[in-house]
Amino acid sequence: MEIASITDEQVEMLLSDILERYGYDFTGYSRASLKRRISRLYGLDQALGFAEFRYKILNDQVYFKRFVEQITVNVTEMFRDPSFFKTLREDVLPKLGTYPLIRIWLAGCATGEEAYSISIILKELNLLHKSLIYATDLNPLVLEKAEQRVFAMAQMKQYSENYILSGGTMDFSSYYTASYSLAKFDEELKQKIIFSTHNLVSDRSFNEFQLILCRNVLIYFERDLQHNVLDLFDNSLEDLGYLALGTKETIEFSRIAKRYKRLPGEKVWRKVG
């Protein structure tokens, strides 16, 4: 028997239920991508009718974690978009080197590849010892994976190529220990990373930062929520600090745009007041 797909009305019902039950506000997310991902999960668990699907999400904590894992996007890799990381290495982080403590917020860190990439660059610039990277995500399951520092060995060839293209000159394999099909990254790289849950929709600013990165997250939000999140970043960023977004994202047309000047080439802006 073919399972009926999720309707728009059922999506709205679920989002309202989840907000009331858990305080997770997905109502500002792009409906098209959200409906697609919810429908995919519903299709995977074909034994469930919608009423049971809804009941399990609201009453089974394990299943709700699965729901959050499936509908949040966790596509990432180390040194993704190498030219961006080259800009961080050559233009952004050296300017922050004059600070006694460099505070970095990586919002939407997923399984941690980007956080470890930044840690490697900071180490090579001799800045890691005076840096703190706050790596946050809505999804606690991906944060648990990030904490482990373990990634598939099959990915290391691509990560090594990205690293070299981003300006890295060391032997990339010196940063991890290989064990069969897994690569475990050095404990030193994690010592300055704080992994923590943070909901961009409902949680507030929690520090002042010199660099905020949120790459390829805003594209999943509706316009109003994008503006609210950019306001949050603006309130969390010190004057002369840097804001980095994904390749398809921008602060143009936002309320904060007039206070920022874009660096050449990459989606990086400096707060000029």
matplotlib code that plots the C-alpha trace (Angstrom):
import matplotlib.pyplot as plt

x = [0.0, 1.4, 1.9, 0.3, 2.8, 2.9, 0.6, 1.3, -1.2, 0.4, 3.8, 2.4, 0.8, 4.1, 6.0, 3.5, 3.6, 7.4, 7.6, 5.1, 6.6, 10.3, 10.8, 12.5, 11.3, 11.4, 8.7, 11.1, 12.8, 12.2, 9.0, 10.0, 13.2, 11.6, 8.6, 11.0, 13.1, 10.1, 8.5, 11.7, 11.7, 8.0, 8.7, 11.6, 9.4, 6.6, 5.0, 3.8, 0.6, 0.7, -1.0, 1.6, 4.4, 3.2, 2.8, 6.3, 7.9, 6.1, 6.5, 9.6, 12.8, 14.9, 12.7, 12.6, 16.4, 16.2, 13.7, 16.0, 18.9, 17.0, 15.6, 18.7, 21.3, 24.8, 26.7, 30.3, 34.0, 37.4, 38.6, 35.5, 35.8, 39.7, 39.8, 37.7, 40.1, 43.0, 41.4, 41.0, 44.7, 46.2, 43.8, 41.6, 43.2, 46.6, 44.8, 43.2, 46.6, 47.1, 44.2, 45.1, 42.3, 40.7, 37.0, 35.5, 31.9, 31.2, 27.4, 25.9, 29.1, 27.5, 30.0, 32.9, 35.0, 35.1, 36.0, 39.0, 40.0, 40.1, 42.0, 44.7, 45.1, 45.3, 48.0, 50.0, 49.8, 50.9, 47.5, 45.8, 47.1, 45.2, 42.1, 38.7, 36.3, 32.7, 31.3, 27.5, 24.7, 21.0, 21.5, 23.1, 23.8, 26.1, 27.9, 28.5, 30.2, 32.2, 33.5, 35.0, 37.5, 37.0, 36.3, 36.3, 39.8, 38.3, 37.7, 41.3, 42.6, 40.0, 40.6, 44.3, 43.8, 41.5, 44.1, 46.9, 44.7, 43.8, 47.5, 48.5, 52.2, 52.5, 51.9, 48.2, 48.5, 50.5, 47.3, 45.6, 46.3, 45.0, 43.3, 41.9, 39.0, 39.1, 41.2, 41.4, 42.5, 44.9, 43.6, 45.5, 43.2, 40.2, 41.5, 40.4, 37.1, 33.9, 31.1, 27.6, 24.0, 22.6, 19.4, 19.8, 16.1, 15.4, 18.7, 20.4, 24.0, 26.3, 29.6, 31.4, 33.4, 36.1, 35.0, 31.7, 31.3, 27.9, 28.3, 25.5, 22.9, 21.0, 20.0, 17.6, 15.8, 13.0, 13.9, 12.6, 14.5, 17.6, 17.4, 16.9, 19.9, 22.0, 20.9, 22.0, 25.4, 25.7, 25.0, 27.6, 30.4, 32.9, 33.7, 36.3, 35.3, 34.6, 31.4, 31.7, 28.8, 28.4, 28.9, 25.2, 24.5, 24.8, 24.1, 23.1, 19.6, 19.7, 19.4, 23.0, 24.5, 25.5, 27.8, 29.9, 32.5, 33.0, 36.5, 37.5, 36.5, 35.0, 31.7, 33.5, 32.5, 34.3, 32.3, 33.3, 30.7]
y = [0.0, 3.4, 5.8, 9.2, 12.1, 14.8, 17.7, 21.4, 21.4, 18.5, 20.2, 23.3, 21.1, 19.4, 22.6, 24.1, 20.9, 20.8, 24.5, 24.0, 20.6, 21.2, 24.9, 24.1, 26.8, 25.6, 28.0, 30.3, 27.6, 27.4, 25.4, 23.7, 22.1, 21.4, 19.6, 17.6, 16.4, 15.6, 13.7, 11.7, 10.6, 9.8, 7.7, 5.9, 4.9, 3.5, 1.6, 4.9, 6.6, 10.4, 10.2, 7.7, 9.7, 12.8, 11.0, 9.4, 12.8, 14.4, 11.6, 9.5, 11.4, 9.0, 9.3, 13.1, 13.1, 11.1, 13.6, 16.6, 14.7, 14.1, 17.5, 19.6, 19.7, 18.4, 18.4, 19.5, 18.7, 19.9, 23.1, 23.2, 26.0, 26.2, 29.8, 30.8, 29.2, 30.8, 34.2, 33.3, 32.2, 35.2, 38.1, 37.6, 35.6, 37.4, 40.7, 39.1, 38.0, 41.3, 40.5, 38.9, 36.4, 35.6, 34.5, 32.7, 31.6, 28.8, 28.6, 25.5, 23.5, 20.1, 17.2, 19.5, 19.4, 23.2, 23.7, 21.4, 23.1, 26.5, 25.0, 23.7, 27.1, 28.8, 26.3, 27.0, 30.7, 30.2, 31.6, 28.5, 28.9, 32.2, 31.3, 29.9, 28.4, 28.2, 25.6, 25.4, 23.5, 22.8, 19.1, 17.4, 14.2, 15.8, 17.6, 14.2, 13.0, 16.3, 15.8, 12.4, 13.9, 10.8, 10.9, 8.3, 7.6, 7.5, 11.3, 12.2, 12.3, 15.0, 16.8, 16.8, 18.3, 21.0, 21.8, 22.3, 24.5, 26.6, 27.4, 24.5, 23.5, 20.7, 17.0, 16.8, 13.3, 14.6, 16.0, 12.6, 9.0, 6.4, 3.2, 0.9, 2.9, 5.8, 8.9, 10.4, 14.0, 15.2, 16.1, 19.4, 20.6, 20.1, 21.7, 25.2, 24.1, 24.3, 22.3, 23.3, 23.3, 26.7, 27.5, 30.4, 30.9, 31.3, 31.6, 34.9, 36.1, 34.5, 36.4, 39.0, 37.7, 38.9, 36.3, 34.7, 32.0, 30.7, 29.1, 27.5, 27.7, 30.9, 29.5, 27.2, 30.1, 32.3, 36.0, 37.3, 34.7, 35.4, 39.1, 38.1, 35.8, 38.5, 40.9, 38.3, 38.0, 41.8, 42.1, 39.4, 40.8, 43.4, 46.4, 45.6, 41.9, 39.6, 37.9, 35.0, 33.4, 30.7, 31.1, 31.7, 33.9, 37.7, 40.5, 42.8, 44.2, 43.3, 45.8, 45.4, 45.9, 49.6, 48.8, 46.2, 46.3, 43.2, 41.8, 41.2, 37.8, 35.8, 36.2, 37.8, 41.2, 43.4, 45.4, 49.0, 50.6]
z = [0.0, -0.9, 2.0, 1.6, 1.5, 4.1, 3.4, 3.9, 6.7, 8.5, 8.2, 9.9, 12.6, 13.3, 13.5, 15.9, 18.1, 18.2, 19.2, 22.0, 23.2, 22.8, 22.2, 18.8, 16.4, 12.8, 11.6, 10.0, 7.9, 4.2, 3.8, 0.6, 1.9, 5.3, 3.8, 1.5, 4.4, 6.7, 3.8, 3.3, 7.0, 6.8, 3.7, 5.4, 8.3, 6.2, 9.0, 10.6, 9.6, 10.2, 13.6, 14.9, 13.2, 15.0, 18.3, 18.2, 17.5, 20.4, 23.0, 22.1, 22.8, 20.8, 17.8, 18.2, 18.0, 14.8, 13.5, 14.2, 12.7, 9.5, 8.9, 9.8, 7.1, 8.1, 4.8, 5.5, 4.9, 6.0, 4.3, 2.1, -0.4, 0.0, -1.3, 1.6, 4.1, 2.3, 2.9, 6.6, 6.7, 4.9, 5.5, 8.5, 11.3, 11.1, 11.7, 14.8, 16.0, 17.9, 20.3, 23.7, 23.2, 19.8, 20.2, 17.3, 16.9, 14.3, 14.1, 12.5, 13.0, 12.1, 12.7, 13.4, 10.2, 9.8, 13.5, 13.2, 10.0, 11.7, 14.6, 12.2, 10.6, 14.1, 15.1, 12.0, 12.6, 16.2, 17.4, 18.7, 22.3, 22.6, 20.7, 21.7, 19.1, 20.1, 17.7, 18.0, 16.4, 17.0, 16.7, 19.8, 17.9, 15.4, 18.3, 19.9, 16.7, 16.5, 20.0, 19.1, 16.5, 14.3, 10.6, 7.8, 6.4, 2.9, 3.2, 4.0, 0.4, -0.4, 2.9, 2.2, -1.3, 0.2, 2.9, 0.3, -1.9, 1.2, 1.7, 4.0, 3.7, 6.4, 5.8, 6.5, 7.8, 10.7, 12.3, 12.7, 13.6, 11.2, 12.5, 9.9, 8.2, 10.6, 11.2, 14.7, 14.9, 17.6, 21.0, 20.8, 18.0, 20.2, 23.3, 22.2, 20.8, 22.9, 21.2, 22.4, 21.4, 20.3, 18.4, 16.0, 16.0, 19.7, 21.6, 22.3, 22.0, 24.5, 24.1, 22.0, 19.1, 16.7, 14.0, 13.3, 10.7, 9.6, 6.2, 4.2, 7.0, 6.2, 2.8, 4.6, 6.4, 5.2, 4.6, 8.0, 10.0, 7.9, 9.0, 12.7, 12.6, 11.0, 13.8, 16.3, 14.7, 14.5, 18.3, 18.9, 16.8, 18.1, 16.0, 13.3, 13.7, 10.7, 9.6, 7.1, 5.2, 2.6, -1.1, -1.9, 1.1, 1.6, 4.1, 1.3, 1.7, 5.4, 8.3, 9.2, 5.7, 6.1, 9.0, 7.0, 4.3, 2.2, 1.6, -2.1, -3.4, -0.5, 1.4, 4.3, 5.7, 8.3, 10.8, 10.3, 12.5]

ax = plt.figure().add_subplot(projection="3d")
ax.plot(x, y, z, "-o")
ax.set_aspect("equal")
plt.show()
